[in-house]
Amino acid sequence: MFNPCHMILLLTSMLLLTKKSENNSFLFLMVTRLNFAPWLALLFPVLEGNLFLQKFNFLKNLELHLPYEVDLFYYEHYLGAIINPMILI
């Protein structure tokens, strides 16, 4: 899924796994400025799936219905919002 917080996590892992360079400096600045994405996911959670796709009758069963799936959503985004900046500093 191409949610903003998932892309930030991908960029963070890329920064942690590569050596220092000018490109990584730019990525670091971009990640620190875009680190609000997990907070947005916590403020405006979409727990019933992609509403755009449901509106046009695509993929109707996208709801979070597995046990602890909603809890896991919140845990992941809290950890991404709090621990992600600490790792980069």
HTML snippet that shows the backbone in 3Dmol.js (N, CA, C, O; Angstrom):
<script src="https://3Dmol.org/build/3Dmol-min.js"></script>
<div id="view" style="width:600px;height:400px;position:relative"></div>
<script>
const pdb = `
ATOM      1  N   MET A   1       0.837  -1.171   0.000  1.00  0.00           N
ATOM      2  CA  MET A   1       0.000   0.000   0.000  1.00  0.00           C
ATOM      3  C   MET A   1       0.886   1.241   0.000  1.00  0.00           C
ATOM      4  O   MET A   1       1.952   1.257   0.616  1.00  0.00           O
ATOM      5  N   PHE A   2       0.445   2.250  -0.680  1.00  0.00           N
ATOM      6  CA  PHE A   2       1.231   3.467  -0.805  1.00  0.00           C
ATOM      7  C   PHE A   2       0.714   4.561   0.121  1.00  0.00           C
ATOM      8  O   PHE A   2       0.491   5.694  -0.305  1.00  0.00           O
ATOM      9  N   ASN A   3       0.528   4.214   1.384  1.00  0.00           N
ATOM     10  CA  ASN A   3       0.160   5.225   2.367  1.00  0.00           C
ATOM     11  C   ASN A   3       1.390   6.062   2.692  1.00  0.00           C
ATOM     12  O   ASN A   3       2.510   5.558   2.615  1.00  0.00           O
ATOM     13  N   PRO A   4       1.207   7.323   3.053  1.00  0.00           N
ATOM     14  CA  PRO A   4       2.366   8.179   3.334  1.00  0.00           C
ATOM     15  C   PRO A   4       3.252   7.645   4.457  1.00  0.00           C
ATOM     16  O   PRO A   4       4.477   7.721   4.363  1.00  0.00           O
ATOM     17  N   CYS A   5       2.651   7.107   5.514  1.00  0.00           N
ATOM     18  CA  CYS A   5       3.492   6.634   6.619  1.00  0.00           C
ATOM     19  C   CYS A   5       4.296   5.404   6.218  1.00  0.00           C
ATOM     20  O   CYS A   5       5.386   5.182   6.746  1.00  0.00           O
ATOM     21  N   HIS A   6       3.774   4.594   5.286  1.00  0.00           N
ATOM     22  CA  HIS A   6       4.536   3.445   4.816  1.00  0.00           C
ATOM     23  C   HIS A   6       5.720   3.887   3.962  1.00  0.00           C
ATOM     24  O   HIS A   6       6.790   3.282   4.020  1.00  0.00           O
ATOM     25  N   MET A   7       5.533   4.928   3.180  1.00  0.00           N
ATOM     26  CA  MET A   7       6.636   5.442   2.363  1.00  0.00           C
ATOM     27  C   MET A   7       7.724   6.065   3.246  1.00  0.00           C
ATOM     28  O   MET A   7       8.913   5.935   2.955  1.00  0.00           O
ATOM     29  N   ILE A   8       7.315   6.738   4.319  1.00  0.00           N
ATOM     30  CA  ILE A   8       8.284   7.315   5.253  1.00  0.00           C
ATOM     31  C   ILE A   8       9.085   6.204   5.923  1.00  0.00           C
ATOM     32  O   ILE A   8      10.296   6.335   6.101  1.00  0.00           O
ATOM     33  N   LEU A   9       8.422   5.118   6.295  1.00  0.00           N
ATOM     34  CA  LEU A   9       9.124   3.990   6.892  1.00  0.00           C
ATOM     35  C   LEU A   9      10.111   3.367   5.909  1.00  0.00           C
ATOM     36  O   LEU A   9      11.208   2.966   6.300  1.00  0.00           O
ATOM     37  N   LEU A  10       9.731   3.284   4.646  1.00  0.00           N
ATOM     38  CA  LEU A  10      10.631   2.764   3.617  1.00  0.00           C
ATOM     39  C   LEU A  10      11.853   3.669   3.453  1.00  0.00           C
ATOM     40  O   LEU A  10      12.979   3.182   3.353  1.00  0.00           O
ATOM     41  N   LEU A  11      11.629   4.984   3.426  1.00  0.00           N
ATOM     42  CA  LEU A  11      12.757   5.913   3.314  1.00  0.00           C
ATOM     43  C   LEU A  11      13.658   5.860   4.546  1.00  0.00           C
ATOM     44  O   LEU A  11      14.878   5.972   4.425  1.00  0.00           O
ATOM     45  N   THR A  12      13.068   5.691   5.723  1.00  0.00           N
ATOM     46  CA  THR A  12      13.859   5.585   6.948  1.00  0.00           C
ATOM     47  C   THR A  12      14.730   4.348   6.926  1.00  0.00           C
ATOM     48  O   THR A  12      15.906   4.410   7.285  1.00  0.00           O
ATOM     49  N   SER A  13      14.171   3.229   6.510  1.00  0.00           N
ATOM     50  CA  SER A  13      14.978   2.011   6.439  1.00  0.00           C
ATOM     51  C   SER A  13      16.074   2.138   5.392  1.00  0.00           C
ATOM     52  O   SER A  13      17.167   1.600   5.565  1.00  0.00           O
ATOM     53  N   MET A  14      15.786   2.844   4.310  1.00  0.00           N
ATOM     54  CA  MET A  14      16.806   3.081   3.295  1.00  0.00           C
ATOM     55  C   MET A  14      17.956   3.921   3.867  1.00  0.00           C
ATOM     56  O   MET A  14      19.126   3.666   3.582  1.00  0.00           O
ATOM     57  N   LEU A  15      17.608   4.915   4.671  1.00  0.00           N
ATOM     58  CA  LEU A  15      18.641   5.745   5.292  1.00  0.00           C
ATOM     59  C   LEU A  15      19.494   4.946   6.265  1.00  0.00           C
ATOM     60  O   LEU A  15      20.707   5.142   6.345  1.00  0.00           O
ATOM     61  N   LEU A  16      18.865   4.059   6.994  1.00  0.00           N
ATOM     62  CA  LEU A  16      19.603   3.288   7.992  1.00  0.00           C
ATOM     63  C   LEU A  16      20.495   2.217   7.373  1.00  0.00           C
ATOM     64  O   LEU A  16      21.468   1.794   7.995  1.00  0.00           O
ATOM     65  N   LEU A  17      20.181   1.778   6.168  1.00  0.00           N
ATOM     66  CA  LEU A  17      20.925   0.683   5.556  1.00  0.00           C
ATOM     67  C   LEU A  17      22.000   1.126   4.559  1.00  0.00           C
ATOM     68  O   LEU A  17      22.772   0.294   4.083  1.00  0.00           O
ATOM     69  N   THR A  18      22.061   2.407   4.240  1.00  0.00           N
ATOM     70  CA  THR A  18      23.050   2.872   3.267  1.00  0.00           C
ATOM     71  C   THR A  18      24.086   3.759   3.940  1.00  0.00           C
ATOM     72  O   THR A  18      23.888   4.233   5.059  1.00  0.00           O
ATOM     73  N   LYS A  19      25.201   3.975   3.235  1.00  0.00           N
ATOM     74  CA  LYS A  19      26.266   4.820   3.770  1.00  0.00           C
ATOM     75  C   LYS A  19      25.938   6.289   3.564  1.00  0.00           C
ATOM     76  O   LYS A  19      25.052   6.636   2.783  1.00  0.00           O
ATOM     77  N   LYS A  20      26.660   7.145   4.270  1.00  0.00           N
ATOM     78  CA  LYS A  20      26.419   8.585   4.171  1.00  0.00           C
ATOM     79  C   LYS A  20      26.799   9.114   2.794  1.00  0.00           C
ATOM     80  O   LYS A  20      27.821   8.738   2.219  1.00  0.00           O
ATOM     81  N   SER A  21      25.951   9.990   2.288  1.00  0.00           N
ATOM     82  CA  SER A  21      26.226  10.666   1.028  1.00  0.00           C
ATOM     83  C   SER A  21      25.359  11.921   0.969  1.00  0.00           C
ATOM     84  O   SER A  21      24.562  12.171   1.872  1.00  0.00           O
ATOM     85  N   GLU A  22      25.512  12.694  -0.077  1.00  0.00           N
ATOM     86  CA  GLU A  22      24.692  13.893  -0.211  1.00  0.00           C
ATOM     87  C   GLU A  22      23.229  13.551  -0.462  1.00  0.00           C
ATOM     88  O   GLU A  22      22.330  14.248   0.010  1.00  0.00           O
ATOM     89  N   ASN A  23      23.000  12.481  -1.202  1.00  0.00           N
ATOM     90  CA  ASN A  23      21.618  12.047  -1.432  1.00  0.00           C
ATOM     91  C   ASN A  23      20.944  11.633  -0.130  1.00  0.00           C
ATOM     92  O   ASN A  23      19.763  11.903   0.089  1.00  0.00           O
ATOM     93  N   ASN A  24      21.720  10.967   0.733  1.00  0.00           N
ATOM     94  CA  ASN A  24      21.151  10.563   2.013  1.00  0.00           C
ATOM     95  C   ASN A  24      20.868  11.769   2.905  1.00  0.00           C
ATOM     96  O   ASN A  24      19.926  11.744   3.696  1.00  0.00           O
ATOM     97  N   SER A  25      21.659  12.803   2.787  1.00  0.00           N
ATOM     98  CA  SER A  25      21.382  14.029   3.545  1.00  0.00           C
ATOM     99  C   SER A  25      20.058  14.636   3.102  1.00  0.00           C
ATOM    100  O   SER A  25      19.269  15.099   3.926  1.00  0.00           O
ATOM    101  N   PHE A  26      19.822  14.629   1.806  1.00  0.00           N
ATOM    102  CA  PHE A  26      18.549  15.137   1.298  1.00  0.00           C
ATOM    103  C   PHE A  26      17.388  14.263   1.766  1.00  0.00           C
ATOM    104  O   PHE A  26      16.344  14.776   2.168  1.00  0.00           O
ATOM    105  N   LEU A  27      17.571  12.936   1.715  1.00  0.00           N
ATOM    106  CA  LEU A  27      16.523  12.033   2.192  1.00  0.00           C
ATOM    107  C   LEU A  27      16.245  12.225   3.672  1.00  0.00           C
ATOM    108  O   LEU A  27      15.093  12.175   4.103  1.00  0.00           O
ATOM    109  N   PHE A  28      17.304  12.447   4.457  1.00  0.00           N
ATOM    110  CA  PHE A  28      17.121  12.678   5.889  1.00  0.00           C
ATOM    111  C   PHE A  28      16.283  13.930   6.137  1.00  0.00           C
ATOM    112  O   PHE A  28      15.381  13.920   6.974  1.00  0.00           O
ATOM    113  N   LEU A  29      16.579  14.996   5.416  1.00  0.00           N
ATOM    114  CA  LEU A  29      15.790  16.220   5.562  1.00  0.00           C
ATOM    115  C   LEU A  29      14.343  15.998   5.131  1.00  0.00           C
ATOM    116  O   LEU A  29      13.419  16.533   5.745  1.00  0.00           O
ATOM    117  N   MET A  30      14.149  15.219   4.090  1.00  0.00           N
ATOM    118  CA  MET A  30      12.798  14.955   3.624  1.00  0.00           C
ATOM    119  C   MET A  30      12.025  14.107   4.632  1.00  0.00           C
ATOM    120  O   MET A  30      10.852  14.372   4.896  1.00  0.00           O
ATOM    121  N   VAL A  31      12.673  13.098   5.191  1.00  0.00           N
ATOM    122  CA  VAL A  31      12.008  12.232   6.166  1.00  0.00           C
ATOM    123  C   VAL A  31      11.653  12.999   7.430  1.00  0.00           C
ATOM    124  O   VAL A  31      10.568  12.810   7.981  1.00  0.00           O
ATOM    125  N   THR A  32      12.543  13.855   7.896  1.00  0.00           N
ATOM    126  CA  THR A  32      12.240  14.602   9.115  1.00  0.00           C
ATOM    127  C   THR A  32      11.101  15.585   8.904  1.00  0.00           C
ATOM    128  O   THR A  32      10.354  15.871   9.839  1.00  0.00           O
ATOM    129  N   ARG A  33      10.958  16.101   7.708  1.00  0.00           N
ATOM    130  CA  ARG A  33       9.849  17.019   7.445  1.00  0.00           C
ATOM    131  C   ARG A  33       8.535  16.295   7.186  1.00  0.00           C
ATOM    132  O   ARG A  33       7.461  16.848   7.426  1.00  0.00           O
ATOM    133  N   LEU A  34       8.614  15.078   6.706  1.00  0.00           N
ATOM    134  CA  LEU A  34       7.405  14.314   6.412  1.00  0.00           C
ATOM    135  C   LEU A  34       7.024  13.339   7.522  1.00  0.00           C
ATOM    136  O   LEU A  34       6.160  12.484   7.329  1.00  0.00           O
ATOM    137  N   ASN A  35       7.651  13.462   8.658  1.00  0.00           N
ATOM    138  CA  ASN A  35       7.415  12.507   9.731  1.00  0.00           C
ATOM    139  C   ASN A  35       6.064  12.701  10.406  1.00  0.00           C
ATOM    140  O   ASN A  35       5.775  12.019  11.389  1.00  0.00           O
ATOM    141  N   PHE A  36       5.238  13.597   9.917  1.00  0.00           N
ATOM    142  CA  PHE A  36       3.910  13.790  10.474  1.00  0.00           C
ATOM    143  C   PHE A  36       2.914  12.756   9.953  1.00  0.00           C
ATOM    144  O   PHE A  36       1.791  12.695  10.452  1.00  0.00           O
ATOM    145  N   ALA A  37       3.283  11.956   8.982  1.00  0.00           N
ATOM    146  CA  ALA A  37       2.355  10.999   8.366  1.00  0.00           C
ATOM    147  C   ALA A  37       1.799   9.978   9.362  1.00  0.00           C
ATOM    148  O   ALA A  37       0.596   9.723   9.329  1.00  0.00           O
ATOM    149  N   PRO A  38       2.611   9.374  10.253  1.00  0.00           N
ATOM    150  CA  PRO A  38       2.005   8.469  11.243  1.00  0.00           C
ATOM    151  C   PRO A  38       1.034   9.188  12.177  1.00  0.00           C
ATOM    152  O   PRO A  38       0.040   8.607  12.614  1.00  0.00           O
ATOM    153  N   TRP A  39       1.324  10.451  12.482  1.00  0.00           N
ATOM    154  CA  TRP A  39       0.403  11.209  13.331  1.00  0.00           C
ATOM    155  C   TRP A  39      -0.915  11.457  12.599  1.00  0.00           C
ATOM    156  O   TRP A  39      -1.984  11.415  13.208  1.00  0.00           O
ATOM    157  N   LEU A  40      -0.838  11.714  11.302  1.00  0.00           N
ATOM    158  CA  LEU A  40      -2.069  11.887  10.526  1.00  0.00           C
ATOM    159  C   LEU A  40      -2.876  10.589  10.487  1.00  0.00           C
ATOM    160  O   LEU A  40      -4.105  10.621  10.546  1.00  0.00           O
ATOM    161  N   ALA A  41      -2.195   9.460  10.388  1.00  0.00           N
ATOM    162  CA  ALA A  41      -2.896   8.178  10.388  1.00  0.00           C
ATOM    163  C   ALA A  41      -3.581   7.927  11.728  1.00  0.00           C
ATOM    164  O   ALA A  41      -4.630   7.285  11.780  1.00  0.00           O
ATOM    165  N   LEU A  42      -2.991   8.431  12.811  1.00  0.00           N
ATOM    166  CA  LEU A  42      -3.625   8.275  14.115  1.00  0.00           C
ATOM    167  C   LEU A  42      -4.780   9.248  14.307  1.00  0.00           C
ATOM    168  O   LEU A  42      -5.773   8.917  14.955  1.00  0.00           O
ATOM    169  N   LEU A  43      -4.654  10.439  13.749  1.00  0.00           N
ATOM    170  CA  LEU A  43      -5.731  11.426  13.886  1.00  0.00           C
ATOM    171  C   LEU A  43      -6.920  11.103  12.996  1.00  0.00           C
ATOM    172  O   LEU A  43      -8.067  11.297  13.398  1.00  0.00           O
ATOM    173  N   PHE A  44      -6.657  10.614  11.791  1.00  0.00           N
ATOM    174  CA  PHE A  44      -7.708  10.306  10.827  1.00  0.00           C
ATOM    175  C   PHE A  44      -7.579   8.864  10.356  1.00  0.00           C
ATOM    176  O   PHE A  44      -7.220   8.630   9.201  1.00  0.00           O
ATOM    177  N   PRO A  45      -7.862   7.888  11.222  1.00  0.00           N
ATOM    178  CA  PRO A  45      -7.679   6.489  10.813  1.00  0.00           C
ATOM    179  C   PRO A  45      -8.750   6.039   9.819  1.00  0.00           C
ATOM    180  O   PRO A  45      -9.920   6.407   9.924  1.00  0.00           O
ATOM    181  N   VAL A  46      -8.318   5.245   8.869  1.00  0.00           N
ATOM    182  CA  VAL A  46      -9.242   4.627   7.914  1.00  0.00           C
ATOM    183  C   VAL A  46      -9.242   3.142   8.241  1.00  0.00           C
ATOM    184  O   VAL A  46      -8.401   2.386   7.755  1.00  0.00           O
ATOM    185  N   LEU A  47     -10.189   2.738   9.063  1.00  0.00           N
ATOM    186  CA  LEU A  47     -10.239   1.357   9.527  1.00  0.00           C
ATOM    187  C   LEU A  47     -11.218   0.505   8.732  1.00  0.00           C
ATOM    188  O   LEU A  47     -11.308  -0.701   8.962  1.00  0.00           O
ATOM    189  N   GLU A  48     -11.952   1.108   7.804  1.00  0.00           N
ATOM    190  CA  GLU A  48     -12.916   0.346   7.024  1.00  0.00           C
ATOM    191  C   GLU A  48     -12.479   0.153   5.587  1.00  0.00           C
ATOM    192  O   GLU A  48     -13.316  -0.116   4.726  1.00  0.00           O
ATOM    193  N   GLY A  49     -11.208   0.280   5.306  1.00  0.00           N
ATOM    194  CA  GLY A  49     -10.699   0.034   3.966  1.00  0.00           C
ATOM    195  C   GLY A  49     -10.642   1.295   3.129  1.00  0.00           C
ATOM    196  O   GLY A  49     -10.906   2.390   3.626  1.00  0.00           O
ATOM    197  N   ASN A  50     -10.304   1.147   1.879  1.00  0.00           N
ATOM    198  CA  ASN A  50     -10.175   2.273   0.971  1.00  0.00           C
ATOM    199  C   ASN A  50     -11.558   2.696   0.494  1.00  0.00           C
ATOM    200  O   ASN A  50     -12.201   1.980  -0.274  1.00  0.00           O
ATOM    201  N   LEU A  51     -12.006   3.837   0.940  1.00  0.00           N
ATOM    202  CA  LEU A  51     -13.356   4.297   0.626  1.00  0.00           C
ATOM    203  C   LEU A  51     -13.530   4.599  -0.856  1.00  0.00           C
ATOM    204  O   LEU A  51     -14.620   4.418  -1.398  1.00  0.00           O
ATOM    205  N   PHE A  52     -12.480   5.055  -1.511  1.00  0.00           N
ATOM    206  CA  PHE A  52     -12.554   5.350  -2.941  1.00  0.00           C
ATOM    207  C   PHE A  52     -12.835   4.082  -3.736  1.00  0.00           C
ATOM    208  O   PHE A  52     -13.683   4.080  -4.629  1.00  0.00           O
ATOM    209  N   LEU A  53     -12.123   3.003  -3.414  1.00  0.00           N
ATOM    210  CA  LEU A  53     -12.322   1.743  -4.131  1.00  0.00           C
ATOM    211  C   LEU A  53     -13.680   1.125  -3.813  1.00  0.00           C
ATOM    212  O   LEU A  53     -14.297   0.499  -4.675  1.00  0.00           O
ATOM    213  N   GLN A  54     -14.147   1.300  -2.571  1.00  0.00           N
ATOM    214  CA  GLN A  54     -15.446   0.759  -2.208  1.00  0.00           C
ATOM    215  C   GLN A  54     -16.577   1.502  -2.920  1.00  0.00           C
ATOM    216  O   GLN A  54     -17.607   0.911  -3.244  1.00  0.00           O
ATOM    217  N   LYS A  55     -16.381   2.781  -3.158  1.00  0.00           N
ATOM    218  CA  LYS A  55     -17.413   3.578  -3.812  1.00  0.00           C
ATOM    219  C   LYS A  55     -17.675   3.077  -5.234  1.00  0.00           C
ATOM    220  O   LYS A  55     -18.812   3.092  -5.704  1.00  0.00           O
ATOM    221  N   PHE A  56     -16.635   2.641  -5.900  1.00  0.00           N
ATOM    222  CA  PHE A  56     -16.768   2.167  -7.278  1.00  0.00           C
ATOM    223  C   PHE A  56     -16.823   0.641  -7.369  1.00  0.00           C
ATOM    224  O   PHE A  56     -16.526   0.064  -8.415  1.00  0.00           O
ATOM    225  N   ASN A  57     -17.204  -0.003  -6.271  1.00  0.00           N
ATOM    226  CA  ASN A  57     -17.422  -1.459  -6.200  1.00  0.00           C
ATOM    227  C   ASN A  57     -16.171  -2.287  -6.483  1.00  0.00           C
ATOM    228  O   ASN A  57     -16.269  -3.407  -6.984  1.00  0.00           O
ATOM    229  N   PHE A  58     -15.008  -1.748  -6.168  1.00  0.00           N
ATOM    230  CA  PHE A  58     -13.777  -2.520  -6.258  1.00  0.00           C
ATOM    231  C   PHE A  58     -13.374  -2.947  -4.852  1.00  0.00           C
ATOM    232  O   PHE A  58     -13.409  -2.136  -3.927  1.00  0.00           O
ATOM    233  N   LEU A  59     -13.005  -4.171  -4.688  1.00  0.00           N
ATOM    234  CA  LEU A  59     -12.460  -4.682  -3.430  1.00  0.00           C
ATOM    235  C   LEU A  59     -13.337  -4.299  -2.241  1.00  0.00           C
ATOM    236  O   LEU A  59     -12.929  -3.501  -1.396  1.00  0.00           O
ATOM    237  N   LYS A  60     -14.504  -4.850  -2.179  1.00  0.00           N
ATOM    238  CA  LYS A  60     -15.469  -4.483  -1.134  1.00  0.00           C
ATOM    239  C   LYS A  60     -15.033  -4.931   0.255  1.00  0.00           C
ATOM    240  O   LYS A  60     -15.379  -4.274   1.237  1.00  0.00           O
ATOM    241  N   ASN A  61     -14.288  -6.024   0.371  1.00  0.00           N
ATOM    242  CA  ASN A  61     -13.972  -6.581   1.685  1.00  0.00           C
ATOM    243  C   ASN A  61     -12.594  -6.148   2.170  1.00  0.00           C
ATOM    244  O   ASN A  61     -11.723  -6.986   2.401  1.00  0.00           O
ATOM    245  N   LEU A  62     -12.395  -4.850   2.323  1.00  0.00           N
ATOM    246  CA  LEU A  62     -11.112  -4.335   2.794  1.00  0.00           C
ATOM    247  C   LEU A  62     -11.134  -3.959   4.264  1.00  0.00           C
ATOM    248  O   LEU A  62     -10.177  -3.359   4.754  1.00  0.00           O
ATOM    249  N   GLU A  63     -12.178  -4.286   4.969  1.00  0.00           N
ATOM    250  CA  GLU A  63     -12.299  -3.871   6.359  1.00  0.00           C
ATOM    251  C   GLU A  63     -11.328  -4.638   7.235  1.00  0.00           C
ATOM    252  O   GLU A  63     -10.969  -5.778   6.941  1.00  0.00           O
ATOM    253  N   LEU A  64     -10.910  -3.999   8.313  1.00  0.00           N
ATOM    254  CA  LEU A  64     -10.039  -4.649   9.277  1.00  0.00           C
ATOM    255  C   LEU A  64     -10.913  -5.514  10.184  1.00  0.00           C
ATOM    256  O   LEU A  64     -11.599  -4.993  11.063  1.00  0.00           O
ATOM    257  N   HIS A  65     -10.894  -6.806   9.981  1.00  0.00           N
ATOM    258  CA  HIS A  65     -11.787  -7.674  10.735  1.00  0.00           C
ATOM    259  C   HIS A  65     -11.072  -8.829  11.425  1.00  0.00           C
ATOM    260  O   HIS A  65     -11.712  -9.597  12.143  1.00  0.00           O
ATOM    261  N   LEU A  66      -9.779  -8.972  11.232  1.00  0.00           N
ATOM    262  CA  LEU A  66      -9.048 -10.036  11.910  1.00  0.00           C
ATOM    263  C   LEU A  66      -8.860  -9.669  13.378  1.00  0.00           C
ATOM    264  O   LEU A  66      -8.912  -8.490  13.726  1.00  0.00           O
ATOM    265  N   PRO A  67      -8.643 -10.651  14.240  1.00  0.00           N
ATOM    266  CA  PRO A  67      -8.448 -10.340  15.656  1.00  0.00           C
ATOM    267  C   PRO A  67      -7.201  -9.476  15.859  1.00  0.00           C
ATOM    268  O   PRO A  67      -6.146  -9.751  15.289  1.00  0.00           O
ATOM    269  N   TYR A  68      -7.331  -8.454  16.658  1.00  0.00           N
ATOM    270  CA  TYR A  68      -6.253  -7.523  17.026  1.00  0.00           C
ATOM    271  C   TYR A  68      -5.728  -6.702  15.853  1.00  0.00           C
ATOM    272  O   TYR A  68      -4.680  -6.070  15.983  1.00  0.00           O
ATOM    273  N   GLU A  69      -6.407  -6.687  14.731  1.00  0.00           N
ATOM    274  CA  GLU A  69      -5.914  -5.938  13.579  1.00  0.00           C
ATOM    275  C   GLU A  69      -6.007  -4.426  13.794  1.00  0.00           C
ATOM    276  O   GLU A  69      -5.113  -3.683  13.388  1.00  0.00           O
ATOM    277  N   VAL A  70      -7.073  -3.979  14.422  1.00  0.00           N
ATOM    278  CA  VAL A  70      -7.208  -2.558  14.719  1.00  0.00           C
ATOM    279  C   VAL A  70      -6.185  -2.140  15.762  1.00  0.00           C
ATOM    280  O   VAL A  70      -5.588  -1.070  15.651  1.00  0.00           O
ATOM    281  N   ASP A  71      -5.976  -2.978  16.778  1.00  0.00           N
ATOM    282  CA  ASP A  71      -4.968  -2.679  17.795  1.00  0.00           C
ATOM    283  C   ASP A  71      -3.582  -2.603  17.170  1.00  0.00           C
ATOM    284  O   ASP A  71      -2.795  -1.716  17.499  1.00  0.00           O
ATOM    285  N   LEU A  72      -3.288  -3.523  16.278  1.00  0.00           N
ATOM    286  CA  LEU A  72      -1.996  -3.533  15.607  1.00  0.00           C
ATOM    287  C   LEU A  72      -1.803  -2.274  14.761  1.00  0.00           C
ATOM    288  O   LEU A  72      -0.696  -1.740  14.685  1.00  0.00           O
ATOM    289  N   PHE A  73      -2.870  -1.803  14.131  1.00  0.00           N
ATOM    290  CA  PHE A  73      -2.803  -0.556  13.360  1.00  0.00           C
ATOM    291  C   PHE A  73      -2.327   0.587  14.256  1.00  0.00           C
ATOM    292  O   PHE A  73      -1.425   1.339  13.886  1.00  0.00           O
ATOM    293  N   TYR A  74      -2.936   0.713  15.434  1.00  0.00           N
ATOM    294  CA  TYR A  74      -2.565   1.800  16.339  1.00  0.00           C
ATOM    295  C   TYR A  74      -1.159   1.618  16.908  1.00  0.00           C
ATOM    296  O   TYR A  74      -0.413   2.592  17.011  1.00  0.00           O
ATOM    297  N   TYR A  75      -0.784   0.400  17.276  1.00  0.00           N
ATOM    298  CA  TYR A  75       0.563   0.155  17.794  1.00  0.00           C
ATOM    299  C   TYR A  75       1.631   0.517  16.758  1.00  0.00           C
ATOM    300  O   TYR A  75       2.617   1.181  17.078  1.00  0.00           O
ATOM    301  N   GLU A  76       1.424   0.078  15.527  1.00  0.00           N
ATOM    302  CA  GLU A  76       2.405   0.354  14.477  1.00  0.00           C
ATOM    303  C   GLU A  76       2.573   1.849  14.242  1.00  0.00           C
ATOM    304  O   GLU A  76       3.695   2.327  14.074  1.00  0.00           O
ATOM    305  N   HIS A  77       1.481   2.583  14.228  1.00  0.00           N
ATOM    306  CA  HIS A  77       1.580   4.005  13.939  1.00  0.00           C
ATOM    307  C   HIS A  77       2.108   4.806  15.128  1.00  0.00           C
ATOM    308  O   HIS A  77       2.786   5.814  14.934  1.00  0.00           O
ATOM    309  N   TYR A  78       1.809   4.377  16.353  1.00  0.00           N
ATOM    310  CA  TYR A  78       2.424   5.026  17.517  1.00  0.00           C
ATOM    311  C   TYR A  78       3.925   4.805  17.509  1.00  0.00           C
ATOM    312  O   TYR A  78       4.698   5.736  17.734  1.00  0.00           O
ATOM    313  N   LEU A  79       4.339   3.567  17.248  1.00  0.00           N
ATOM    314  CA  LEU A  79       5.779   3.288  17.201  1.00  0.00           C
ATOM    315  C   LEU A  79       6.450   4.047  16.064  1.00  0.00           C
ATOM    316  O   LEU A  79       7.556   4.559  16.230  1.00  0.00           O
ATOM    317  N   GLY A  80       5.791   4.124  14.914  1.00  0.00           N
ATOM    318  CA  GLY A  80       6.352   4.863  13.792  1.00  0.00           C
ATOM    319  C   GLY A  80       6.451   6.341  14.071  1.00  0.00           C
ATOM    320  O   GLY A  80       7.369   7.002  13.584  1.00  0.00           O
ATOM    321  N   ALA A  81       5.519   6.878  14.848  1.00  0.00           N
ATOM    322  CA  ALA A  81       5.526   8.305  15.145  1.00  0.00           C
ATOM    323  C   ALA A  81       6.522   8.665  16.240  1.00  0.00           C
ATOM    324  O   ALA A  81       7.100   9.752  16.217  1.00  0.00           O
ATOM    325  N   ILE A  82       6.729   7.767  17.197  1.00  0.00           N
ATOM    326  CA  ILE A  82       7.588   8.106  18.333  1.00  0.00           C
ATOM    327  C   ILE A  82       9.003   7.587  18.159  1.00  0.00           C
ATOM    328  O   ILE A  82       9.955   8.323  18.416  1.00  0.00           O
ATOM    329  N   ILE A  83       9.170   6.351  17.734  1.00  0.00           N
ATOM    330  CA  ILE A  83      10.500   5.732  17.691  1.00  0.00           C
ATOM    331  C   ILE A  83      11.254   6.096  16.413  1.00  0.00           C
ATOM    332  O   ILE A  83      12.481   6.194  16.433  1.00  0.00           O
ATOM    333  N   ASN A  84      10.550   6.295  15.315  1.00  0.00           N
ATOM    334  CA  ASN A  84      11.190   6.601  14.045  1.00  0.00           C
ATOM    335  C   ASN A  84      12.110   7.828  14.135  1.00  0.00           C
ATOM    336  O   ASN A  84      13.254   7.741  13.688  1.00  0.00           O
ATOM    337  N   PRO A  85      11.674   8.951  14.685  1.00  0.00           N
ATOM    338  CA  PRO A  85      12.601  10.095  14.788  1.00  0.00           C
ATOM    339  C   PRO A  85      13.757   9.843  15.747  1.00  0.00           C
ATOM    340  O   PRO A  85      14.855  10.364  15.549  1.00  0.00           O
ATOM    341  N   MET A  86      13.516   9.047  16.786  1.00  0.00           N
ATOM    342  CA  MET A  86      14.606   8.761  17.744  1.00  0.00           C
ATOM    343  C   MET A  86      15.714   7.951  17.098  1.00  0.00           C
ATOM    344  O   MET A  86      16.889   8.152  17.405  1.00  0.00           O
ATOM    345  N   ILE A  87      15.355   7.044  16.210  1.00  0.00           N
ATOM    346  CA  ILE A  87      16.359   6.224  15.537  1.00  0.00           C
ATOM    347  C   ILE A  87      17.231   7.083  14.623  1.00  0.00           C
ATOM    348  O   ILE A  87      18.437   6.860  14.522  1.00  0.00           O
ATOM    349  N   LEU A  88      16.632   8.048  13.969  1.00  0.00           N
ATOM    350  CA  LEU A  88      17.373   8.862  13.000  1.00  0.00           C
ATOM    351  C   LEU A  88      18.295   9.878  13.663  1.00  0.00           C
ATOM    352  O   LEU A  88      19.255  10.338  13.046  1.00  0.00           O
ATOM    353  N   ILE A  89      18.015  10.226  14.894  1.00  0.00           N
ATOM    354  CA  ILE A  89      18.859  11.250  15.563  1.00  0.00           C
ATOM    355  C   ILE A  89      20.111  10.636  16.034  1.00  0.00           C
ATOM    356  O   ILE A  89      20.953  11.318  16.618  1.00  0.00           O
TER     357      ILE A  89
END
`;
const viewer = $3Dmol.createViewer("view");
viewer.addModel(pdb, "pdb");
viewer.setStyle({}, {cartoon: {color: "spectrum"}});
viewer.zoomTo();
viewer.render();
</script>
